[in-house]
Amino acid sequence: MVAANFGEAKIELCEPPKKQQFMSLPALQVDEKNVLTSEVAISQFLAPSLLGKDLKEQSLCTQWSQWVVTQLVPVLSRLAQMTFGEEEHVTKEMYTAAYATMKGKMEFINLALNGKKWLCGGENATLADVYLGMCQIDLQYGLAEKVLLESLPNSNAHFTAVLAMAPVAARVGAPK
């Protein structure tokens, strides 16, 4: 068991009792009867200060966090596996299709960020911004062609802003 304090919440990470074994990871037991198994739900539980200032921002944060986790991360992960040799038997057509899918999703994000510093449109970053920034590290530093990155000014500015956040910088350092 591991115990830690996250703001107002004292969290104890432990193995669920044998009768409640879950096949889903990550998992966070929040009390004697409840276990969170959603990455977004766990993050929201551990970092409530990053959920947004009002109901609108909180709803947008949940929506964008879910989109990043379910729509963008799988595409970027597959592309990384293809690029770095972790997926076998990759054809040029498969790679081209995966790259085109990633490009479309990043163009969508770039449009969504038009005129905004943060995804949810508020003055401060939310959990969704951290998700988006963190999942782009491989993209920004190896997966995407320079021409594509140059065509995504809003996404690039957002990525730079996320990396400048003290907790993120402490976690990932200063990638070059």
Secondary structure, DSSP 4 states (H G I P E B T S, - for coil): -EEEEETTEEEEE-PPPGGG--S-SS-EE-SSS-EE--HHHHHHHH-GGGS-SSHHHHHHHHHHHHHIIIIIHHHHHHHHHHHTT-SSS--HHHHHHHHHHHHHHHHHHHHHTTT-SSTT-SSS--HHHHHHHHHTHHIIIIIS-HHHHHT-HHHHHHHHHHHHSHHHHHHH----
